[in-house]
Amino acid sequence: MSKVYKLVILLLLALPLNLRAQELPEGWSFGGWEFFEVYHDFGNSPFFASFYFEHDNYHYKYFDNCYTRTTLGVKVLSWLKADAAYDFVVTPVDMKHKLLLDLTGTLKSGNFTVALRERYMHTWTHGGGAQSNELRSRLKLQYSIADSRFRPYLAIEVISWKEWMKTRHYVACNYDFTSWMQLEVYYLYYTHNGRPAQHILGLGLNFTF
């Protein structure tokens, strides 16, 4: 394995002290995120689209929120793509609308894939009119195990706007049922600025047509 990939793995595994939220011993949250995504390429054109649905709950006891994401994107280069998306979010107390603009670069070497995604997100809260902004930087390293359908990955996502807000650390794996259907499972360690950390189990299906 090259020095670059070793460095990436160390970055993904690291939990920088300056990014860690204050953790209360009895306040850690557990929960699950269930999701599915449908992805479509428009033939030989550079355009693609996707639809995503996710349901979130905490402590596996009560509904927290759910949202849909509709995305339209373009492959700018063989290793670079850009897309825009709209989220409609329903929570127990309000509804939100989100605009997302993404730029993602992906490099492959053998069985390894490294992807860096930069995301801008603007949120409007329905009714109250409150608005907010986020910048989300995500680094993902995936390895395709030879002669198998398993593709484990590690990822870290830092969420900020003028100052650090949240960090997501993923340990995950994809399993290809078929060429068009994929199972995805992940453990997420989710730290917040001034709030207890959360431990999330994600489970979902990805479809490509």
N, C-alpha and C positions, 0 to 999 in steps of 0.2 A: 504494500500500500504506500502511495506517495506521501511525502511530507505534507502536501496541501490537504489531503483527505484526513490525515491524522490531526492536523490543526483544526479542521472543520468539526471533527468529532469532539474534540476537547471543548470547542466553543459551544456546541450543542448540549453537552453534558454539564457545563458549568452553571452554577447558580450564583451569580455575582451578588455579594453581600449588599452592595448599594442598590440592587434592584429588588431585594426581598422585602415583602411587606411584614409588618409587625404581626406575629402569629400568637394567638391566644391558645394556650394548651387545650382548653375545653371548647374552643370556638371553631375548630376546623370543620369545613363543610364537605359533604360527600354528595354526589349526584350522578345523573346520567344524561347524556345527550344522544338522542336517536335521530337518524337522518336518512335521506336518500337524495341522490342527484341524477339527473338525466342530462347527458352531454351529446351534442350533435355537431358534426362537421358538415359544411355545405359543399360536398363533392370536392372538386379540384380548386375551389375558390379559397382564399385565405381566411374566410369568415367562419366563426363558430358561435354556438349559443348553448346555454345551459339553464336548467331550472333546478332549484335546490329547496328542500324543505327540512326544517329541524325543529324538534321538540325538546325543551330543556326542563329538567326537574331537579330539585335538590333534596337530599336526605331520602329520596325515593318515596316521599310522603305527599308532596303537593305540587301542583302545577306552577311553573315559574313563567315560562313564555314559549312562544313558538313564532317562527317566521318563515317567509318565503323569499327567495332571491332569484331574480330573473336577470340573466347576463347575456350581453352581446359583445363579441370580441373579434380581433383581427390578428393574424400572424404576421407581424411586421417583417421578421427575418426567420430563418430556420431555428434560431435559438431564442428569439424575443417575441413576446406577444403582449398586446394591450387590450383591455376590455373595460366596459362600463356596466354597472349593475344597479338594480333598484331592490331594496329590501322593504317588506311590509312586516312590521313586528307587532305582536299582540302580547301584552303583559297583564298581570292581574289588576293593574291600576291605570294603564293608558295604552295608547297605540302610537307607534313611531314609524316615520318614513326615513329611509337612509339612501344616500347616493354614494356609490363606491366607484373609484377610478383606480385601476390596477396596471402595473407594468411588471412583467415577470421574465427573468432571464434564466435559461436552463442549459446546463452543460453536462455532457455524458462522456464517460471514459470506462470502457469495458462494461462491467455490471453495475457501476456506480453512476448515480445521477445527483447533481447538485443544482438546486433551484433557489433563486433569491427573488422574493416578491416585495415590491413597494406599493402600499395602498394608502390612498386618501379617502376618508369617510366623513360625510357631513350628515348630521342627524337632526330631524325636525320632530318635536313631540306634538302629537295631535291634540288640539284643544288648547293647551297652555301656551303653545307657540315657542317654547324653549328650543334653542339650537346649540349644537356643539360640533367640534371637529376632532378628528383623530388621525394620526399617522401610524401605520402598522407595517413594521419591517419583519419579514419572516425568512429564515434560512432553513432549508430542508435538505437532508442527505438521505438518499434511498439506495438500497442494495438489492438487486435481483438475484436470488439464490439460484444457481445453475441447476437445471434439470428438475425444477420444482415450480410451483405456482405461487410461492411466497415471496413478498417483496417488503421486508421490514424497513422502517425509516425512523429517523430522529429529526425533530424540528424545534426551533425556538422562535417565538414571535414577541417582539417588543412593541408595546402600544404607548404612544406618547402624544403630547401636544404642548410644546414649550417646556414641559417637564415630564418625567416618567409617570405613567399611570398604572400599567399592568404588564405582566409578562406571562406567556404561556409556554410550557415545556412539554413536548410530546414524545412519548415512546409508543410506536405504533407498528401495524403490519397490514398490508393488503394481501388478499388471497383471490386469485383469478378463478372463478367458477367456470367461466367461458371467455371467449374473446370479447364479449360485450357486457358481461355482468361480473362485478367485483365486490367482495366483502371487505370492509375496512373496520378495524378495531384499534382503539388507542386508549392509553392512559394519559391524562392531562393533569399536570401540576400547575395550578393557576394562582399567581401571586398578584396582590393588589396594593396600591398605595394607601396605607392606613387601615386596611381591612384584613381579616384572617385569610389564610391561604385556603384554596379549595382543591379537592381531589375529584376528578371527573372521569367517568368511564364512557367512552364514545363507541357507538355501534351503528353501522349503516351499510347501505348498498349503493354502488355507483353503476350506472348504466351508460353505455356508449353506443350510439346508433349513427 
